[in-house]
Amino acid sequence: MSSNVERTVFDLPHLRDRARVFRDRADAGRVLAGMLEDYRGGQALVLAVPAGGVPVAAVVAKELDLPLDVAVVSKITLPWNSEAGYGAVAFDGTVRLNEALVRQVRLDDQDVERGIAATREKVARRVKTLRGDRRLPDLVDRTIILIDDGLASGFTLRVAVEALRKADARRIVLAVPTAHRESVERLRQQVEALYCPNIRGGWRYAVASAYERWWDVDIGEVKEILARFASRRDGQ
């Protein structure tokens, strides 16, 4: 990364360290869109991380009159805990492991290899489901607004950013409704700008705590949102 990267963080001071600040993901998307007003109607591409990032990103893209697509990335989960991840795989096959955690939980090489292989298959299936045979748009020299519904450890989004860098994206703007302060400090070094209205600290941080209404978004809902968005833009 060049030495002149801005590495700027934008938040909303009145939302710092507060819980239940958004009604739902759509409301969070509207707040983010307001912060991203400078990108309205420009050449930026909004990329959503499925599944939870899609309802947020669709609102941002609609409000700012920008194209929307998906950047599929998935965490590699522990064999005994499907919620905890020790790495991630991106849409282009990029893999990154949390080596410290791998050592801490004493995963052997076979466990890790199986986890990577299973996650690669999951990512490939999800890409096929959401994108079909469509290739990812050309990202060379383009500004990308990468959106998820929150930033906890930040490991998955780090891998997404790495994959976008490999695709020669010129400028990556990370936009998340809520994030842990420590993860913001880590991720700000990887992107040109980071927008997050609700930055919080504390060891009990949870993404869901920023929302009054929270649910697990499934792939069926993601497909429906993307189809509605595409239909709306085609009808313009």
N, C-alpha and C positions, 0 to 999 in steps of 0.2 A: 504494500500500500504506500502511496506517495506520502511525502512528509507534509504536504500542504492540506491534508484532509481536515475538514472543519471540526469533526468530533464534537458536535454541539447537541446538548440535551434541552428539549423544550417540555415543560410540564405546566400544570395549573396549580399555583401555590395554594389556592383555597381548597383543593382536593387532596393535598398531601396527608398521608397517614390517616386517612378516613376510610371506613368500610361502607358497603352498600351505597355507593355513589351513582351507580347506573341501574336503571330499571331492568334492562336486559342487554343483549349484545347489539341489537339495533340502536338502542339509545346510546350505547358506547360508540357506535359507528358515527352517529351524528356529532358527538362531542369531538371525536378525532377529525372528522371532516372540517369542522370549524377551525381546528388548529392547523390544518393542511391547506387552508384557503389559497395560498400562493401557488398551488399546483393546479388550480381549477382550469379545465379545458386545455391543458398543455400536452406535452408529449410523454409524460410519465406513464408507466404501466403499473397497475395495482396487482400484486400477487398475494393471494391468500394462502395461508397454511391450513389445509383441511385437518380436522373437520371444523373445530370451533372458530377458526379465524374467518371462515367464509361468510357467516352472517354479519360480521363486523365489516369486512372488506367490501361486501356488496353494497352496503349503505354508503361507505366512503366513495366508492367508484361512481355510484349513481349521483350523489350530491355534488361531486366535483367534475362530472362528465368525463370520466376517464375509463379506459378499457380495463377489464377484469379477467384474470386467469388464476391458475393455482400453481403453487410450488409445493409438491408433495414431499414430505419428510416425516419420518417416524422414528420414535425412540426404540432402542434395543432393550427389551425388558429382561429382568432377572427371571430365571427359570421358576422360582417359587413366588414371584410377586409381579403380576402383570401391570401394576401401576408404577413400579419403580424402574427407572432406566439406567443403564450404564454406558450408553452411547447412542448414536443415531445414524440413520442412513438417509441420504437425500435422493431426489428424483434422478440425478445423473450418476448414481452409484457411489457418490462420496460417502466415506465412512469415517467417523471419528469416535474413539473410545475414551471413556473417563478412566484412564489407567489407574489412578489412585483408588477409585472405587472397585475396579476389578481386583486389585491386590487386596483391598480391605475385606471384601466378601469371599475371597479365595476362589474365584472362578478359574477353572483350568482352561487350557487352550481349546479343548474340544467343546466345552460349554460356550466359549466365546464364538468359535467358528459356527456352531449351530445357531446361535443367536443372530449373528450377522446374516447367515443364509436365509433364515426364516424372515428376518426383517426386510431383506432385499426382495423376497417374494411378495411380501405384503405391500411394499412400496410399488412394485411393478403392477400388481393387481389394481391398486388404487389409481395409479396413473392411467391404466387402461380403462377403468371404470369412468373416470372423470374427464379424460381427454380423448379417449378412443384412439384413432390414428392421427389425430392432429399433433403436429410437432409444437414444442414450446416456441413462442414468438422469438424472433431475433433480439437478443439482449445486448448486443455489442453497442457500446457507447450510449446506452439508454439509461435514464433514471428509473429506478425500481422502487416502488413503495411496498415494502414487505410487511404484511399484517397478520397478526395472530390475536387471540382473545386475551392473552396475558403472558407475562414473562416471569416464571418462577426461577428455576436454576439457570435458564437461558441456553442450555446445552443444545437442544434441538434447533433453536434459531441460529446458533453459531454455525451449525452444519449447513443450514439453508443458506446463510450468507456466504459461506465458503464455496458452495456450489454455484451461486450466482457470480462470484468473483471469477471462477473458472470459465464461466460463460461470457466473461468480459463486460459485465454490466459496468457502466461508467460511474454511476452514483447510486448508492443504496441508502434508502431512507427507511429506518425501522419504525413502525408505528404500532403501538400496543396500548389498549386502554389502561392497563394496570401492570405494575412491575415491582419486584423487590429491588430496593435501593442498591444492594451489592451487585445484582445482576446488571442493572443499568450501568454501573461503573465499569463492569467487564465488557459489556457489549458496545458501549460508546466508542471503544477503541477499534471496533471492527467495521463501523459504518460512518457515513458522512454526516448523518443527523439521526437523532432518536427522539420521537414524539411519544410522550406518555403522560396523560393528564393526572393519573393517580399513582404516584410513587409512594411506596410504603416500606417501612423497615420492620424489624422484629423477627424472631425465630419461628413464630407461628403463622407466617405469611401463607395465604392461599389465594390463588387467582379467583376462585368462586366467591370469596368474601367481598369482592368489589361489586357484586351484582345482587339485586333484590330477587331476581328470577334467574335460576341457573339450571341447566339440564345438559346432558351429554348429547351432542349433535351427532346424528348418524349419517351415513353416506347417502341414504335416500333423501334426507333433508338437504344435504349439500347439492345433490344433483338437481333437485327442484329449484333451489335458489339460483344456481348457475343457468338453468334453462330459462327461468323468468327474466334474468338479467339479459341474456342473449336475445330473447324475444323482444324485450323493450328497446334495446339498441337497434335491432334490425328494423323495428317499426318506425324509427325516427326519420 
